[in-house]
Amino acid sequence: MYIYSFSSLTTAWFIFVEKLKQTVKLEPTTVEIEERGIKLRLTVVDTPGYGDAIDNTDSFSEIIRYIDEQFERFLRDESGLNRKNIVDNRIHCCFYFISPFGHGLKPLDIEFMKQLHNKVNIVPVIAKADVLTKKEMQKLKKKVLDEIAENNIKIFSLPECDSDEDEEYKEQVRQLKQAVPFAVCGANTLLEVKGRKVRGRLYPWGVVEVENPEHCDFIKLRTMLITHMQDLQDITQREHYENYRSERLAKGAPPPKRNTITEDKISTTNEKDRILLEKEAELKRMQEMIAQLQAQMQTQQQ
């Protein structure tokens, strides 16, 4: 909702413009990363618009549809003749970001995770960790975990270490488990701290370093993703995909069209152009109203 405010000594006007209905968009981005000599091809699917609408009742349906489409594509390829070169586009992990400003999970958070915990590995993440003190963060983490347990939500749990694992690895896993839900902060700015370049945020009282374990859990989250990627894939194959496959074959329904999301985007191009023209016309009308109000204000002040 856009709010324009004009005030004089005794008068104030507020003009409310109806907010267009927000929709969830899916934006896949594929990157190649290298960690400790291991090259990985990672696809990140961002969901801008999630939770931004006034009515978020159906905000996760597009996300569920996308996950199911990747399962369906894999099932189709797995059932084909050429099974040696199957590209796995299934979603193996979902970072669910939780606001640090509330007192735990919102109803939308709980409903979303309930809808998805049988389809994807959920990793809860508290965003903007730099707005809370360490004591406040620990309190929020405990609250989030308690609410997850109370609502029987399944999140990704790090597997137990084998008895023959070295002590360093066991300690790493222990620290990762204690960090859940991971609290992170982000920054695009490189700052110089004690003669070295760091990615962080500059405040009057100091610098918050993204990759400093004392400041946030970003390093731990990255370590979890890299070192336990195979565990995430195994659970996807063993549980989430098999559940989808069993339900899909039991129903015997015809497979959906390939690339339905891409087709939807193409078909809605004209609709987006129409909405843009309407917004431009609305903006012009509002500018005319503003000019009239300013003229009225000047008349009253004379």
Secondary structure, 3 states (H helix, E strand, C coil): CEEEEEECCCCEEEEEECCCCCCCCCEEEEEEEEECCEEEEEEEEECCCCCCCCCCCCCCHHHHHHHHHHHHHHHHHHCCCCCCCCCCCCCCCEEEEECCCCCCCCHHHHHHHHHHCCCCCEEEEECCHHHCCHHHHHHHHHHHHHHHHHCCCCCCCCCCCCCCCCHHHHHHHHHHHHHCCEECCCCCCEEEECCEEEEEEEECCEEEECCCCCCCCHHHHHHHHHHCHHHHHHHHHHHHHHHHHHHHHHHCCCCCCCCHHHHHHHHCHHHHHHHHHHHHHHHHHHHHHHHHHHHHHHHHHC
